[in-house]
Amino acid sequence: MDATISKLDLRTFYPEDSFEISECCVNDTGVLVRLKSKKQNCECPRCHQISNYYHGTYKRFVQDLPILGKNTSVIITAHEYECQNEECPTKTIAEHFDHFLGYYGRFTERCEDFISTLALETSCEGASRICGHLRIQISGDTIIRMFKKRFSQMEIDTA
């Protein structure tokens, strides 16, 4: 019997223009994906000036949707930049990844979308228990905070 073995291409899961996959480890309980930012500059959130003055790196630890039933942890090595506008009170700018990861997010946006949809259909505590079975670690209180942040952001966007 001739079986074709195909590999799961993780590059399709993460924005290729923003990240390079530096490592992927799989064990019995989880998947660990290490990403490195490919960006060369960042916009200051206050003055909106683009800065390419590299300051350093930092690591972000986030959860993503499970892959093949396994908890998926993502470690992102991101850059920090210095705002070059001398009048701006912001000195250090942390890189952000629009449409993939919120500014202070601990979950990818697609994981937050899934959790939010699940919580709207059940309850925050029910969604937390279901997520536990799917190996997404989140409490009901964290889901409530996620909703508060999302809905307060929607009010700002519509104002």
N, C-alpha and C positions, 0 to 999 in steps of 0.2 A: 504494500500500500504506500503510495507516494503522497506524503503530507507536506503541504507548503507551510512553512513557519514564517509568520509575519511579526514584525516588531511594532510596538506602540510608539509612534513618533510624537514625543512630548512637545516638539516645537510648534505643533498645531494648537496646543493649549495655552501658550504664552505669547504675548505680542513680540514678534521677531524684531520689530523696529526698536523696541525698548530694552529687550533682554537677550542675554546669551546664556544658555544652560551650561553651567560649569561642571555640574555633577548630578547624578541621580542614583540614589541607593534604594533598594527594595529589600524588605525583610518580611517575615511572616505577618506582622501587624501593620506595617505602614510603608509609605513612600516618602522619601525626603528628596526634595528638588532644590538645588542651589542655583540661584540666578544671579547674574552680574549685570548691572545697568550698562547700557551702551550709549546713554545720552551724553552729550558734550556740553550742555548748558541747561539753565533753569531760569524760570521767570519768578521774580520776587512777588510774593502774594500781596504786598502792600503798595509798592510803587510801580509794579508791572514792568520793571526794566529787566531785560535779559542779561544774565550774568554767565560768563564762562570762566570766571576766576575760581578754580578748583580749591577747596578748603580741606577736604578729607573724605573719609568714607564712614559709613555706619551700617549696621545690620538690622534688618527688619524680619521679624518672625511672624508669619501669617499662616492661616489655614485655608486650604482650597477644598473644592468638592472632592469626595473620595474617588480614587481611581481603582477600578476593579474591586470595589468593596474594601479598600484599605485607606486608612487615614492618610491624608496628604498634607504634609508640612512643607512650607516653602520658606527658604532663607534667602533674602534678597540683600546683596551688597550694593548699597546705593551711595550716591555722592552727596556731599554738602558743598555749597558754593557760598561765596561772600557777595553780598549786594554791593555793587560798585557805585551806587548812588549815595553820595556823602550826606545828603539831606534826609535819607530814609532811616528811620529808627531800627529797621531790621538789619542785623549784621550778618547772620548766618541763615542760609536758605536750605531747607531739606528738600530733596528731590521728591516729586510727586508723580504718580502714574495714572493719569486720567483714564477713566473707563476700565480700569483693571483693579486699582487699589486706592481706597480713600486716603486722605492726608494722614490720619492717625489710625487707619484701619488695621484690624487684626485678622480680618477675613477678606478674601478677594471679593470683588463686587458681585461676581456670579454666585459665590457661596452665600453672600448676604441676601441676594435676590431669592435664592432657593429657600433660605431660612425664613425670610419675610413672608413668602407665599405660603409656606407650610404653617406658619404661626397664624396667618389670616384665616386659613381653612380650619385650624384646630384651636389652639390657644398657645400662649407663650410657653407655659409649662409642658403642654402636650408636645409642642414642637421640639422643646429641649430634650424630652425623653426619646422621641423618634430620632432626632439627630444623634443622640448617644448610641442608638442601635446602628446608625450609619457611620459611626466613628467620627462624627463632627462634635467637638467639645465646646458646648455653649450652655449657659444657664438661662432659665426663664427671665431673670433680672437683666441679663445682658441683652436678650432679645428686646425687652422693653426699652432699654437705653438706645438700642439700634433704631427702633421705631421713632423715639423722640428726636433723635438726630436727623433721621430722614424727613420727618414731617416738619421739623423746624427749618430745615434746608429748603423744603418745598415752599414754605411761606415766604422765605427770603427771595426765592427765585420768581415767585409770582407777584411780589410787591413792586 
